[in-house]
Amino acid sequence: MENYFSHQEAIQREKVIASLLGKNILEGESMKRLQHVSFLGVLNIVTDVPESLRFSRYEHSISVAYLAWLFCQNLRIKESISLVTTLAALIHDITHPPFSHSSEVYLQVRSGTNTKHTSILTSQKIAKVLREVYKSLPDVLQNMGIGALSDQIHKLLTDRKERKKYHPYLADIFETPFCPDTFDGINRAWYALGSNETKYFLMSKGIKPLE
């Protein structure tokens, strides 16, 4: 394996996900939008993270899907369930606003609500994403129908009891301290904010960097 954050490794993961979920899955409007949503949001700017160490929600989503697929393969979960889980992992962040979590907090303050990107991820929005790419999805996913597939993905992303019911090994694959989403997210943040360039900038501002 190349460096986890290398361009070569990112391309390889894209190829794996495209081969698993269909050639059009990464070309849909919702996924392409994530290419323009910063992973660290405003943190990139205020900590002066170098451009070469900045990531998008698209790159993060690819890696989360890839890790979810490996998780399922290592536990020998059957293909149909593995593919649904991988697809859920791929689109888990499609409702992120610009600047990611940074603008999410701002919007919460402005609106006076606790609305998060996860709370507005509905089955209907998932269905809209699937319609963009449905004909290129594997037969095992197409055979479920858009409605059933959308509902199942929504349950996987939002309800631990439903995940456990779907497959006992999947109960903690999302929204836990050590799951593909958290693992990739923490590692990306650490890689960017813990770089020598970022540390130097923070120290020049009198801020103690990550150790």
N, C-alpha and C positions, 0 to 999 in steps of 0.2 A: 504493500500500500504506500502511495505517496503521502507526503505530509497531509494530515487531515484537512487542512485549509487550503491546500494547493489548488491551482486552476485545473490541473490534470485530474485530480481526484474529483473535483466538482463535475467535470465533464463526464467522467466515468459513471458517477451516480445518476446523472441525467439520463445517460444511455440505458442504465439498468431499469430506471423507473419507466421510461418510454417503452421499453421492450415488454415490461410487465403489464402496463395499463393502457397501451395503445399509443401510436405515434402522435396523436393530436392532443393528448392530455396536457402537455406543457405549453400548447399554443393557444389555449382558450383565453378569452379576455380576462377572466378573473385571476388566472395564474400569471399572465403577463403583467398585470397591474402590480403584482407583488415585487416585480423587478425594480419598481420605482418607490417601494416602501422601505425605508431604512430599517435595519435590524435594531440598532441601538438608538435610533431617533436623534433627539437633540444632544444626547451624550457624545455622539461623534464630533459635534461642533464645539461644545463647551470644554471637552478634554483634548481637542485637536488630534483626534485619531487620524493617522495617515490614510490617504485614499486607498492604498494597497491593503489596508487592514480593515476596511469597511465592508460590511455585508448587507445583503438585502433579505427581506422576508422570503423571497423566492428561493434563494440559496439555502436558507434555514429550512424551508418546507421540503425541499428535495432531500436534504440530509435526514430529516425526521422520518420521511417516508421510507428511505433506504434502511434506516435503523429499525423501523417497525417491521419491514420485510425480513431482515436478518433475525430479529427476535422470533418471528413466527416460524421461520425455517429451522432455527436451532431447537425449537420445541416441537417440531414436526406437526404443526397445525395444518390442517388440510388446505389445499390450494384456494378453494372458494372463499373461505374465511380469511385466509392470509391476504388475498387480493382486496377484499372489502376493507380490511384493517389498514392496508397500505394506502389505499385511496383516501380513507378518512384522514390518515396522517398527512397526506400530501395537501389536502385542502383545509386543514385545521385553522389556518390563519387568514383565510380569504376575506374576512371582515375587518382586518386591521386598518385603522385610519392612517393618513399620512404621518410620517415620523413615528409610526408604531405606538408603543406604550406611552411615549412622551406626550403626544397630542391626545391620547386617550384620557390621561389625567386632566389635561387642560379642558377638554370637552366636558368632563364630569363636573369640574368646578363651574364652568360657564352655564351648564344646564341645570345644576343643582340636583343631579341624579347620580346613581352609582352604576349607570349603564356601562358595560364593558363589551369589547369586541366579541367575546364568547356568548354574551346574553342575546346578541342580535343575529347569531348564526342559526337560522331556522331551516327546517326541512325544505321550505320553499326556495330559499336562497341556494341551498345545496342542489336542488333539482335544476335550478337555472344554470348552475355551473356544469352539471352533467349533460344538459341538453346541448351545450356547445360542442361536446366531444363524444357524445354517446355512441355514434356509429363506429368509432375506432376503439371502444373499450373491448376487452376480451369477452367472448361469448358467455362465459359463466356469469359475468356481471350484467350484460345486456339482458340475459334471460330472466333476471330478477324483476326487470321493469324499473323505470325511472322513479316511480313513487315509492316502491318498496325499498329500493337501494338508497334513496335519499333519507327515508325514515330510519333505516338501519345505521347509516353513517351518523345521522344526528344523535341517535341513541348512544352510539359508541363514544362520541365526542363529549357528551353531556351527562351521562348517567352511569355511574359505576355499577349499580345493580343490574342494569341492562347489559353492560359489558360482561359481567360475570355470568349472566344467563346465556349470552351468546357463546362464550367459551370461558371456562374458569381461569385459564391462564391470562386472559386479556383484562381482568378486573382492574389491574393497576398500570395498564400501558399508557394511559393519559392522565394528566392532572395529578401526578404524584412527584415526590422529591427526586426520584430516580427513575425516569422514563425517557423515551427517545426525545421528546420535546424539551424537557428540562436539561437532559444531558447535553444535547447539542447547543441549547441556548446558553448555558453556563460556560461551556467551553469556548464558544464564540466571544462572549463578553470578556472572559479572562484573557483570551488571546489578543484581543484588541486593546483593552484597558491595561493589560499587564506588559505591553510591548515597551521596549527601551525608549522609543520615540515618545510614546504617551507619558511614560514615567518622567522623562526629562521635562516635558511641558508642564506637568502637574507640579513638579518640584520648583520650577521657575516661578510658579504662582503661589508658592508656599503651601501647597496641598500635598499631604502624604499619599503616595501612590500605593497600589496593590503590592503586596509582598508575596 
